[in-house]
Amino acid sequence: MQFRGKNLAPHMEKKKIRRETASTKERVESKNRAHISLMEDLQTLIRQKQKQCLDIEEDMQGSRKRLEERRVLDSETAGEARREAAQAALHLEIEVRKHNETRYRIKEREEALEASAAEAAGSLAKLERRAEEERKRQSDAVDSLRSVERELQSIGLRRSAAWATVSNLEETLLRYEDCDDRESKTRLIEKQKEKIFSAKSAIEKRDLEISRLEGEAASLREVFRRASSSTNNKKREEGRLSSLENVQQQLKQMQKANEDKECQIEAVRGERKGLLHQLEAERKKSREAHAMVAGIGQGSGGIEDFMERGDSCRRDSFARFRPSRAWPELCRRVAVELDRVSVRLLILLRKDMMVRALIVSYLLFMHILMYALVHHIASRPDTAASPPVPKGAYIPTRLAGASMPTRPGMG
């Protein structure tokens, strides 16, 4: 029993070890199974995590791409914004510069306008003074013109008196056919000469008066021209000064009055020429009367012979003495019309610059054309008109330099 008991102890231990080993195996297997299930769970979790990681990586890549695109877009937007900001700053600087320049120009313009206004005011005052002076001159000229008209009327009365004197002279000559009073006829001729001399002196005085009036008219025209030019310049500079228009209107009226005055002066010239024609007619009549008286006194039969000739001779002699009065009047009218046409032409030439330029151009063209024709005719070789010069013939020294055909062998 003891031996059996000693043999049973290891067997029991082995069983115990087996049981422990079996339990350990079971635990190990249970642990393995738990480990396998855990591993499977872990692998599932890893796969899920990996899938999540892939999703996260894809999201990160998409986020990076979107971030890159956004960064590029932001950089482009920022660059465009910087360029727009730079352009805006440049435009602002330009606008500020333009604004400053505009302010400077406005300030200069205001100063210039103030100076122009002051100058225009001074010029207006000068023009008003000149206009007042021109009014005074015009009134003086009108007074002078009226005095000239009065003198012309007096000259017309004198002319009528001269015609009456001529008629009286004819009647006196008719009365002197029956007498031999040579001394009274000589005194009558002397009186007629004195009347002619007084008429001539009156005409010379009228000439001096006309020359003086022409000088005044020329000075008035010069003053009108200067005033018109200054008025036009000031009107272009300052159109807002309405008083200059009134001054210009007054100057136009004064210019029109000056033109009327020139027409009156030309009319006075026509009257003067008519008086000169009448003076020449009076001189001619006086010479014929003097010749008739001398012929009567120094004739073959004297005054008795003249009286014995009869009425027919008297009619013939006085028909020769009494000239026709129609042609002097016609000549006077023609001269007056020519004077009026010349005055109108001068006024037209003075007003219209284009007509003056055309006339001057026409004269220059005709001058150049005539010069070219003369030069062409003078420089043209005309050997057919000149005969051949024989050898050894004498050529004058003054013709040696002329364009004469020469022959070989001529000295």
Buried (B, 14 or more C-beta within 10 A) or exposed (E): EEEEEEEEEEEEEEEEEEEEEEEEEEEEEEEEEEEEEEEEEEEEEEEEEEEEEEEEEEEEEEEEEEEEEEEEEEEEEEEEEEEEEEEEEEEEEEEEEEEEEEEEEEEEEEEEBEEBBEBBEEBBEEBBEBBEEBEEBBEEBEEBBEEBEEBBEEBEEBBEEBBEBBEEBBEBBEEBBEEBEBEEBBEBBEEBBEBBEEBBEBBEEBBEBBEEBEEBBEEBBEBBEEBBEBBEEBBEBBEEBEEBEEBBEBBEEBBEBBBEBBBBBBBBBBBBBBBBBBBEBBBEBBEBBBEBBBEBBEEEEEBEEBBEEEEEBBEEBBEEBEEEEEEBEEEBEEBBEEBBEEBEEEEEEBEEEEEEEEEEEEEEEEEEEEEEEEEEEEEEEEEEEEEEBEEEEEEEEEEEEEEEEEEEEEE
